Amino acid sequence: MLLKQLQRRFLACMPYLFLFLSLFSCNASLEEKLIGNWKGSDFLFVKTDGPDIVATINGGLDQHLNSKFVIKEDGTYEKLVGEYDNGKGTWYLEDHRLIIRNSEGDELEYKLLKLTDSKLVVGQEVSMDTPSGKLSGEIILTYTR
């Protein structure tokens, strides 16, 4: 009788165990895909509010197309624009968000929009003060390897 009760409980828990293991393996798979050297390949700014400032947007595009994003297995990252250091620190994944913390302790959060073996697309909400007023929107960054 006790053995049958234990068997029923075990069988009842199996779907939850399977779900837990699936979630864990998906997260590990995302991390594995994310690790490596990425090169900026596309940049899109979707303005939600503020002035039209083409020079600022074009400058962001030029900077991104010359950038490298190195995500290391040890939980650290480096960002380079050309040969110049553009930040380094630590990274982690949380709920399909890539969160990076630079060496000064500032955090940036990117939504993972797409991640394959050869393509990384992230989105980031931004807001900045300009001489013409506050500019807000979402930057969508595409990287390839």
C-alpha positions as CSV (number, residue, x, y, z in Angstrom):
1,M,0.0,0.0,0.0
2,L,2.7,2.5,1.0
3,L,4.7,1.6,-2.1
4,K,1.7,2.3,-4.4
5,Q,1.2,5.7,-2.7
6,L,4.9,6.6,-3.3
7,Q,4.7,5.4,-6.9
8,R,1.6,7.6,-7.5
9,R,3.3,10.6,-5.9
10,F,6.4,10.1,-7.9
11,L,4.3,9.9,-11.2
12,A,2.3,13.0,-10.2
13,C,5.6,14.9,-9.7
14,M,7.1,13.8,-13.0
15,P,5.6,16.6,-15.2
16,Y,6.9,19.2,-12.7
17,L,10.3,17.6,-12.7
18,F,10.3,17.6,-16.5
19,L,9.3,21.2,-16.7
20,F,12.0,22.3,-14.2
21,L,14.7,20.4,-16.1
22,S,13.5,21.8,-19.4
23,L,13.6,25.4,-18.1
24,F,17.1,24.8,-16.6
25,S,18.4,23.3,-19.8
26,C,16.9,26.2,-22.0
27,N,18.6,28.8,-19.8
28,A,21.9,26.9,-20.0
29,S,21.5,26.7,-23.8
30,L,20.9,30.5,-24.0
31,E,24.0,31.2,-22.0
32,E,26.0,28.8,-24.2
33,K,24.8,30.6,-27.4
34,L,25.5,34.0,-25.9
35,I,29.1,33.3,-25.1
36,G,31.6,34.5,-27.7
37,N,32.7,37.4,-29.9
38,W,30.0,39.5,-31.5
39,K,30.4,42.2,-34.1
40,G,27.9,45.1,-34.5
41,S,26.0,44.6,-37.7
42,D,22.7,46.7,-37.5
43,F,21.3,49.5,-35.4
44,L,17.7,50.7,-35.3
45,F,16.4,53.6,-33.1
46,V,12.6,53.6,-32.6
47,K,11.7,57.1,-31.3
48,T,8.8,57.3,-28.9
49,D,9.2,61.0,-27.9
50,G,11.3,64.0,-28.5
51,P,13.0,65.9,-31.3
52,D,14.3,64.5,-34.5
53,I,18.1,64.4,-34.2
54,V,19.5,62.6,-37.2
55,A,23.2,63.3,-36.3
56,T,22.8,61.6,-32.9
57,I,21.1,58.5,-34.5
58,N,23.7,58.3,-37.3
59,G,26.5,58.6,-34.8
60,G,25.0,55.7,-32.8
61,L,24.8,53.6,-36.1
62,D,28.5,54.4,-37.0
63,Q,29.7,53.6,-33.5
64,H,27.7,50.3,-33.4
65,L,28.9,49.1,-36.8
66,N,32.5,49.5,-35.5
67,S,31.8,47.7,-32.2
68,K,32.6,44.3,-30.7
69,F,30.8,42.8,-27.8
70,V,32.8,40.0,-26.2
71,I,30.8,37.8,-23.7
72,K,33.0,35.5,-21.7
73,E,32.2,32.2,-20.1
74,D,33.5,33.4,-16.7
75,G,30.6,36.0,-16.5
76,T,32.6,39.0,-17.7
77,Y,32.2,41.1,-20.9
78,E,34.1,43.7,-22.9
79,K,32.7,46.3,-25.3
80,L,35.1,47.8,-27.9
81,V,34.5,50.5,-30.5
82,G,37.2,50.0,-33.0
83,E,40.3,49.5,-30.9
84,Y,39.0,51.5,-28.0
85,D,37.6,50.2,-24.7
86,N,33.9,51.1,-24.4
87,G,33.2,49.3,-21.1
88,K,33.8,46.0,-19.3
89,G,32.3,44.3,-16.3
90,T,30.0,41.4,-15.5
91,W,26.9,39.9,-17.2
92,Y,24.1,37.6,-16.4
93,L,20.8,36.4,-17.8
94,E,17.4,36.8,-16.1
95,D,14.0,36.1,-17.7
96,H,15.3,36.6,-21.3
97,R,17.1,39.8,-20.4
98,L,20.8,40.3,-20.6
99,I,22.0,42.4,-17.7
100,I,25.5,43.9,-17.7
101,R,27.2,45.7,-14.9
102,N,30.2,47.9,-15.8
103,S,33.2,48.4,-13.6
104,E,31.6,51.5,-12.0
105,G,28.6,49.4,-10.9
106,D,26.1,50.9,-13.4
107,E,23.7,48.3,-14.8
108,L,22.2,48.2,-18.4
109,E,19.4,45.9,-19.2
110,Y,18.8,44.5,-22.7
111,K,15.8,42.4,-23.8
112,L,16.9,39.4,-25.8
113,L,14.9,39.7,-29.0
114,K,16.7,37.0,-30.9
115,L,19.6,34.6,-30.2
116,T,20.9,32.0,-32.6
117,D,24.4,30.5,-33.1
118,S,25.2,33.4,-35.4
119,K,22.9,36.3,-34.5
120,L,22.2,38.3,-31.4
121,V,19.4,41.0,-31.4
122,V,18.8,43.0,-28.2
123,G,16.6,45.9,-27.4
124,Q,17.2,48.7,-24.8
125,E,14.9,51.5,-23.7
126,V,16.8,54.8,-23.7
127,S,16.2,58.4,-22.7
128,M,18.6,61.3,-23.1
129,D,18.6,65.0,-22.7
130,T,19.6,66.9,-25.8
131,P,19.9,70.7,-26.5
132,S,16.6,70.3,-28.4
133,G,14.8,68.5,-25.6
134,K,14.5,65.0,-24.1
135,L,14.8,62.1,-26.6
136,S,13.3,58.7,-25.8
137,G,12.9,55.4,-27.6
138,E,14.2,51.9,-28.0
139,I,17.5,51.0,-29.5
140,I,17.6,47.6,-31.3
141,L,21.2,46.3,-31.7
142,T,22.0,43.4,-34.0
143,Y,25.3,41.5,-33.7
144,T,26.7,38.7,-35.8
145,R,29.6,36.4,-35.6
